[in-house]
């Protein structure tokens, strides 16, 4: 804590917070764990206690920030601790030798290649295993404080001279705290997911991406490119505690807007994958990736509506990347279109309460057909003239670049990411 005197702003940095909590865990919890492991040799007990204690004290912060758990982290830390110690000590010694004899320092440093290479191989092996990360979902501030309250209580109960009644509570404090912590995290998240009906249009530039959470079922429309998948879609799904997709639709025919499916499939299985009929360079790779995850890969049916959970999806036309999406009830119709510049020639467009498209200019006659109450444009900038037309028609308009992600729920209707951020700031 004394280092905060030099720079108090470090207290807000995640790296400092994790370092402080890990060190606190080593001081107050590692000795208690070593005592409980008195049936194993002291060196092994310490090897187990150090990463376990650090993990216990940092886990709530990691859940609050990222919503992820790594099941193999403690085992990996136990296996790699001797290598890390050897590499650290060897690097220190080689640096000292290099001060007086550079060739000798280089020779000693070169010997560290083998333990360093072994360390990397171990980490890469566990990183490649299925389930190397599990999305639990970001916990709330109250859950965050509750978990640290449990950890602090266990530490107080563990004090030798502190009376605790009933006596069994002191002996079983870790078991009781673990069960309570699991219930505190899992039950609220599970209950929320089973009741949640929410549509989220992500802020992904001009690539339209939608996530539908439907009472435990999750669907994704479009993936964007690799960066969109890696830095927008996957982090969002992880923070929501989503470890699989029940269905997905590759609506966009543009190859650059389909490349994100591969990194998504590398992390999450997709049970049912639908695509527009046609061939693209990614098609064989996508088919193989979906089937490798034991999912089905199929073309969108145009002769009948597709029922996915409580939602119905009706593709417009084999040649037009568009859908009529009914979310939850017939009152909430979304018309999803890749663009409105050339709306399928003479193809009549259905009416819809919500219009979602990529922000290209819209012919007023198209708006007359659709008669939307809300319009969502996945674009960097909407044409000023089009904005004026939408305003004249009293159509409430959202832009992902300006407003961030747009969420819809039956109770709150539409909420922008800026409003969500303000609400979270008020809680903290």
Secondary structure, 3 states (H helix, E strand, C coil): CHHHHCCHHHHHCHHHHHHHHHHHHHHHCHHHHHHHCCCCCHHHHHHHHHHHHHHHHHHHHHHHHCCEECCCHHHHHHHHHHHHHHHHHHHHHHHHHHHHCHHHHHHHHHHHHHHHHHHHHHHHHHHCCCCCCEECCCCCHHHHHHHHHHHHHHHHHCCCCCCCCCHHHHHCHHHHHHHHHHHHHHHHHHHHHHHCEEEEECCCCCCCCEEEEECCEEEEECCCCHHHHHHHHHHHHHHCCCCEEEEEEECCCCHHHCCHHHHHHHHCEEEEEEECCCCCCCHHHHHHHHHHCCCEEEECCCCCCEEECCEEEEEEECCEEEEEEECCCCCCEEEEECCCCCCCCCCCCCCCCEEEECCCCCCHHHHHHHCCCEEEECCCCCCHHHHHHHHHCCCEEEEHHHHCCEEEECCCEEEEHHHHHHHHHHHC
